[in-house]
Amino acid sequence: MSGTLLVSGAKQLLTLRGLAGPRRGAALQELGIIHDGALLIDHGRIVEVGLTRRVENLAQIRPCEEIDATGRIVIPGFVDCHTHLVRGVPARDVSLGDTGDAEAALAGHALRNVSAKRLESRARVYVNAMARHGTTTLEAKSGYGLDERSEVKILRAQARLDGEPLDIASTFVTARTLPAGHGDSAAYLTWICRELLPAIRRRTFARFAALGCGYGVFDPEQSRYFLKVARELGFQLKIDAAGFPAEEAVRLATEEGVTSVDGLEHVGAADAELLAQSKAVAVLLAGDAFWQSRGGGGCGRLLIDAGAAVALGTNFDPDTDSTCSMAAAVAMACAHLGMRPEEAISAATFNAACTVGAGNVAGSLEVGKWADFIVLNTADYRDIPHRFGMNLVNCTVKRGVVIYQEGRVGRP
């Protein structure tokens, strides 16, 4: 843990101070900007936030390291609340011939045969890339293992990477297609609820359990049973609806009290109204709309105007076309999902932190919170969505320690 650190002279310091829970409506545009702002940090925690001249006067009573942010902006570290960080080896490196469900078979085969050391080493490369692009906290999913050994291998790798250097919140996800060897959906559900979920919970490898909406894996009654069992075991709940019709996912989310429902790029007006009346956060994966060349129909605007809480994630996956840059997700949300820069930044920081259970320690720059922030090579936050493809990060700071400085990543 670091000692005392002073960050001063920020052209714009985006604090996002204010509400304790996920922001909605007009609150998403309230960035809490301090011009010529400064932070004073002690042992990784923020102890003062304010104008540079005031915070510098307070800092004079103690020796401290300094970050001169003159001419730059300082914002909370990005929180990527939807990734698939660990997924074995690339499917293109595996040859199984005609497997039927090719994607599931390839992923399962790869995970069974790759060593834990290689799995962790490969994922560490992506974690470091995320740090270089300003992410300080992320959520990472399992769901590709299809058997207990492989699922635990994914979650163990993520647990070993947690804090090295980013905080990682793990989510167990049910498979989107019925895995071979489980007979039918009822048998698969029984195995998950009686064997897999309790085993994961005993090892405390995952904080969240997510229902992966797929092609007929579970019917509505089975889906509710899975969520009920997961809740009783102590998991917080999520629903992963990416790529599938939103109606059933939204209905389950609002009825079952889930933390978030992910992948709602094609949500309708009625679903937006339901979400607005619930505590569930709608996690939008702007990159999906970009890569699939179909746009998101302005769903971000629809959800925000309805009063729903919205967060952004990259949907990073080492085996698909994806990005590890949350700044790119902000840009795509503005270009394809109808969101304003202020809304996208709030969705990529504080609201995203709330979806991974870190809203009380991350996502905003306030006294008492961890000093997770990034310094960007620009004088105005509105440049973030307009500098698409550019990495504006001058440095990334995690708990008061510089983990990336334009060319170096990792703890000193």
URGI-V783800 format. One record per helix or strand of 3 or more residues. SS is the DSSP state (2 for helix, 1 for strand). FROM is the first residue (numbers start at 1). LEN is the number of residues. If there is no record, write none. Layout:
BEGIN
SS:FROM:LEN / SS:FROM:LEN
END
This chain:
BEGIN
1:4:11 / 2:25:5 / 1:33:10 / 1:45:7 / 2:52:8 / 1:65:4 / 1:73:4 / 1:78:7 / 2:91:3 / 2:102:12 / 2:116:17 / 1:135:7 / 2:148:14 / 1:167:7 / 2:185:19 / 1:208:5 / 2:220:13 / 1:236:5 / 2:246:11 / 1:260:3 / 2:269:8 / 1:281:4 / 2:286:6 / 2:299:8 / 1:309:4 / 2:326:11 / 2:341:8 / 2:350:6 / 1:373:4 / 2:381:3 / 1:393:6 / 1:401:5
END
